[in-house]
Amino acid sequence: MLIAYQGVPGAYSEMAARRLFPGCKTLPCETFDEVFAAVEKRKADRGVVPVENSLGGSIHHNYDLLARHALTVTRETYLRVEHALMALPGTRLQNLRAVISHPQALAQCSDFFARHPQTKAVAWYDTAGAARSLAENASLPHDAVRVGALASEAAAEIYGLKILKKKVQNRTDNYTRFLCVARAAEKLPLEGPFKTSLTLVPARNRAGVLHAITGVFAARGIDLTKIESRPDPDNAFDYRFYLDAVGSAKASPLKDALRDLKPLTRELRVLGSYAKAALPRKGRS
């Protein structure tokens, strides 16, 4: 099975893909848009994308892509994110003047930069991409021996970099949630728990419609684990909502709730039902 992900080898998305599909082959893509396109155009069997981080919040662009593409969410997983500070062999921590990485990774390691004011955080397009750029000495902000990168330990091994410090992130309980997208739904396991992702646009000109929508779930005791709003690009100052509900869309009570939601919305789409993943226990990835 070929799994598309955004980034280069050693990226956290690649690690998530291998967790969801052990032994799979992976297809690196430059952008998240390319991941969705690769699945739609049958260049890959599945795609794995991050949708939210426990510290940095939602990755809004990927929620927009879920609504824009006719793909189905089939699986989820959580990955503990542990950033390692790496550099070329021979580089010393006290000599670093810049550290490159994805902006979210830099923000998650802000305590390190507060303790090392001589070292500047420099935004890069990707964590593993930062490691690769450092190894290739590509467009670096300083001499290579004065630059470090924040990425996974796997990236350090792949690109021959020396780890100067492990677990640089501010908090140890730093998780990213990943979703798998496919062209068709997978058969659900015989037993749950299950989760369903859906997107909707409320009906216009109805007072209290959002309260009524959430009330449909509350009346049936359905747990909503996420509610996310995004601007509707086709209608100024209207909003599209993304919800995660516990249960399968093909079984009661969620099936009944979806039926009752239809008159309250002008668009309602189930993005997918899948097995509900558990957060890793502390101390484990």
Order of alpha helices (4+ residues) and beta strands (2+ residues): beta-alpha-beta-alpha-beta-beta-alpha-beta-beta-beta-alpha-alpha-beta-alpha-beta-alpha-beta-beta-beta-alpha-beta-beta-alpha-beta
